[in-house]
Structures are given as structure tokens and as C-alpha cells.
């Protein structure tokens, strides 16, 4: 699983694989369980997704894609400023 030592290396794949150096938005389509994976809709495609810090995320949550590990996107929740 991910840890703080491997996250920078995995996040460095973002520019190469996803074609952008800027984190981009996606949405949770199938809930991501705590320390598990779910499904994420990203740029009109569906990927497995895990949260970078192991927390669970509900269906419909807006996320930022921060990296990729194999066929799984690494995401973090978007925190609203409200």
C-alpha cells in the first residue's frame, strides 16, 4: 500500500502518464473504502481509485487526482472552502 515515502515517486508519474503537471479533478463513482479501493470517473473514463491517506470516500465525492499506480489512480478529497 502507499506510504509517505512512496507517494512522491508515484505522484511524479502524473505529468508523464496523465499528460498534465497540474492535479485534475475526478469524481468517486463507487465508494472508496478505508485502505481499499473504489472507482473514479476521470476525463470520461473509469479507473480504480484509492485515497492517498487511506481514508474512505463516499460515492459522488469530488477528488483531485495526484498520481497513478498501475491501473489505479491516487486521489485526495477536494475540501470546499465554505
NORHUDA-V566056 format. One record per residue. RES is the residue in one small letter. NEAR is the number of other C-alpha atoms within 8 Angstrom. D_LAST is the distance of its C-alpha to the last C-alpha in Angstrom with 1 decimal. Layout:
res: {RES & RES}
near: {NEAR & NEAR}
d_last: {D_LAST & D_LAST}
This chain:
res: {x & x & x & x & x & x & x & x & x & x & x & x & x & x & x & x & x & x & x & x & x & x & x & x & x & x & x & x & x & x & x & x & x & x & x & x & x & x & x & x & x & x & x & x & x & x & x & x & x & x & x & x & x & x & x & x & x & x & x & x & x & x & x & x & x & x & x & x & x & x & x & x & x & x & x & x & x & x & x & x & x & x}
near: {2 & 7 & 7 & 6 & 6 & 8 & 10 & 8 & 8 & 11 & 10 & 9 & 11 & 15 & 10 & 8 & 6 & 7 & 7 & 8 & 6 & 5 & 9 & 7 & 9 & 12 & 12 & 17 & 10 & 9 & 12 & 16 & 10 & 9 & 9 & 9 & 12 & 13 & 13 & 14 & 12 & 10 & 5 & 5 & 6 & 8 & 11 & 11 & 13 & 14 & 15 & 10 & 7 & 9 & 9 & 11 & 12 & 9 & 10 & 7 & 10 & 10 & 12 & 12 & 12 & 12 & 12 & 12 & 8 & 4 & 7 & 10 & 14 & 13 & 13 & 11 & 10 & 8 & 4 & 4 & 3 & 2}
d_last: {32.2 & 29.9 & 29.8 & 28.5 & 31.9 & 31.9 & 28.4 & 29.1 & 32.2 & 30.6 & 27.6 & 30.4 & 31.5 & 28.4 & 30.1 & 33.4 & 32.7 & 29.6 & 30.8 & 27.9 & 26.9 & 23.2 & 21.1 & 20.4 & 18.3 & 19.8 & 19.1 & 20.6 & 23.5 & 25.1 & 23.3 & 23.7 & 25.3 & 25.1 & 27.4 & 28.4 & 27.7 & 26.5 & 26.4 & 24.0 & 24.2 & 24.4 & 25.9 & 27.7 & 29.2 & 28.7 & 28.8 & 28.9 & 25.8 & 25.1 & 22.2 & 23.1 & 22.6 & 24.2 & 21.3 & 21.2 & 18.9 & 19.0 & 20.3 & 17.9 & 15.5 & 14.6 & 16.3 & 17.6 & 21.4 & 22.7 & 26.3 & 29.1 & 31.8 & 34.6 & 33.3 & 30.0 & 26.7 & 24.7 & 21.0 & 17.9 & 14.6 & 11.8 & 8.8 & 5.5 & 3.8 & 0.0}
